[in-house]
Amino acid sequence: MAGRRSKLTAVAVALLAAAATPAAAETPGDDPVSRGEYVMRAGGCVSCHTPRDDDAELLAGGRALETPFGTFYGPNITPDPEHGLGDWTLDDFIAAMTEGRAPDGRHYYPVFPYTSYTQMKRQDLEDLWAYLQSLEPVSKPNRSHELYWFVRWRTPLMGWKWLNFEPGPFEPDPERSDTWNRGAYLVNALSHCAECHTPRNLTGGLDRSLWLAGAADGPEGETAPNITPDRETGIGRWSERHLTRYLEFGMTPGGDFAGGLMGEFVDESSSHLTNDDRQAIAHYILSLDPIEHRVE
Amino acid sequence: MKNKSSMKIHFRNGCLALVLGSALAFPAASADPEAIVDYRQGVMSSLGGNTAASAAILMDGVDFRENLEKHARILAEFTRDIPALFPEGTDVGDHDAREAVWTDRETFENRAADTQEAAEAFYAVVRDGGSEQEIVAAFRDMGQSCRACHDDFRR
């Protein structure tokens, strides 16, 4: 009886996983384009580069992201030569992702999370580039950001970078397991969890003393909860199983469901990952030092 | 005289009953909006609890399979009330509902109806002895409808 129950459960879990995740990006695959699609999903690109309208074209830009500095609009990153990345080279792309620098030398606003993407592996960047280049070009003009006067001038961003940006690739910790290091890479580089879940200082840089401890004024005016394993103010009562399931299905241990930006992250990103990657994320996050930080 | 006196007594008792009846009915009809918020949070917690319990049975195989129908029935019954749990004037106190619940009522009610339909479908497939695959699929659909509503209507 117990054996039959285990089999039924295994079937149920497999079915649930299959039902919740589109097959196209479930496994990284062997060719650069399908690997790049997986990187795109893990990197959460859809949430900033695709509006939430049902008829919006994938990655063609126009998504509004409200921040304390004004409203940013995600650009078109399809290979359209006029409005997208059609005229870019791989080196241009890598400089944008890892240095926050446009092909014409302008500095990007940190709402584009190059502060996290700087840690991406070269292979992942090349695969992501291959995927983006494989998309149908969409001739959709970009929309100008609507920012407060004090952040419209980009030159001070050089100083901002000096204060707040640490370029360089992810360095695995040889003392830790492969699962832990994979989770650290996914959390800190690709999925850039800290960009929403860490409070920012006055200059808009991440407050490293409260890494992943929650932010009251997250993007789109949402509160991003404390995801360190603090039992009172974070997710210290969650198990790896809870967190893995949450990333797949959007359901908390209490049966509540994610909505807003996190619900979108589950839909567009974490539900597309392999279960091993979701487990790695859960394993890493729950290994962090708990930080007591109540976010209201 | 007797009849007149008796009529007076009946009239007085009738008035008393009416007053008492009104007094008893009154709190429910025009409760403090914060009390309505308390009630809906209780119902929502119940929905969450029964969803979590169903997930533990379906996905982790805990030994309470015989309770799944009860959990599914409660989900079906309480999701029927969702729009009524958010009447005008209850955007008060400490709650997680977005303003859109009241300003975009039509969309909100449509999403709530989707959830109710999904919960009914989940209950039906459990009650009627559907296959494991059908039950899990229905549970997943219900979860997605919850998330779709939370996307726009809950902070």
Interface residues (C-beta under 8 A of the other chain):
Chain A: R5 S6 L8 T9 V11 A12 V13 L15 L16 A19 A20 E222 T223 R241 R245 F249 G250 M251 T252 P253 G254 G255 D256 F257 A258 G259 G260 G263 E264 V266 D267
Chain B: S45 L47 G48 G49 N50 T51 A52 A53 S54 A55 L58 M59 D60 G61 E132 Q133 V136 A137 F139 R140 G143 C146 R147 C149 H150 D151 D152 F153 R154 R155
